[in-house]
């Protein structure tokens, strides 16, 4: 069971979480719990590190920000003990959950689960501080934003859990953002691949790395709400969305969901010499500057001597990207550089696309009917993404949600 920041926002919420845990214990389940810091606490701790020293040591940063989860795990363990549940708090280093040396954005390398399994098998609830482990330098290392989801999946895999329940402030994964399309539906099941696409393309329900890890290790993950009354929940028929292998999904929808990201920017390099290595000379320096490039469209001139290269970056990186490319102008030899902000990427996702033709053309026709211009298109086996002006985001999402029958 994993509980995020809004689920443990204050003492009263932590008491509710304790009752959720007790419900599972009373049902005869062996339980491990992973908790985030109380809502807003990590932001406060991060602000303190910046205030004391803007250029601070990442190891000390981790020592500070990891304390939020330490507080929550101790409080929840106390709350469980108070209502008669045997529980003990665990920090990342006590398990130990071993990471690499990238302080502030560490990756999990190993989870030594022997002692955890021994305690859980003996009937004790393990309340684990998420978002943290121990690095090779024997110091606390944090996993980056959203790292508690990753902690939970890693621990579920390590102890061989039947399922990893992610409790959040929504009751599952929806076909699109319900704030944009009120007729969005909660899905009962979604495949790992589809959820990975949804998460990486803008859906905020789960952190991308946690879905990736769940897919690799086959950890069935259930997204559910912590705001339901614990005693009103039927443990056998809980409301939520199960993320699982596609073999578990009998009825495979052609389109599962519509995701979107705003704040996209487009950069175009005009009349670049079309020669081997030109792509590396453009995208290598951008990668070295930690600029994430997404959609890439290349069009070669009729005589094959020149090419136009168009790609997207986050709005916040466009000035940095333009400077990097201007610095490389002599090497790349482009004739003109154009940039445009205020764009959005709309993505249509579904494992059923593998066996159905004409899925993308349906979207093109539907958007044309609404006079929405498509600036760029990228495709993969189970999704395609369209770049449009951000002003049309909501209209495009609602239009595509309807045209693929997701309103029904």
Secondary structure, 3 states (H helix, E strand, C coil): CEECHHHHCCHHHHHHHHHHHHHHHHCCCCCEEEECCCCCHHHHHHHHHHHHCCCCCHHHHHHHHCHHHHHHHHHHHHHHHHCCCCEEEECHHHHCEEECCCCCCCCEEEECCHHHHHHHHCCCEEEEECCEEECCCCCEEECCCCHHHHHHHHHHHHHCCCCEEEEECCCCCECCCCCCCCCCCECCEEEHHHHHHHHHCCCCCCCHHHHHHHHHHCCCEEEEECCCCHHHCCHHHCCCEEEECHHHCCCCCCCCEEEEEEEEEEEEEEEEECCCCHHHHHHHHHHHCCCCEEEEEEEECCCCCEEEEEEEEEHHHHHHHHHHHHHCHHHHCCCEEEEEEEEEEEEEECHHHHHCCCHHHHHHHHHHHCCCCCCEEEEECCEEEEEEEHHHHHHHHHHHHHHCCCCC
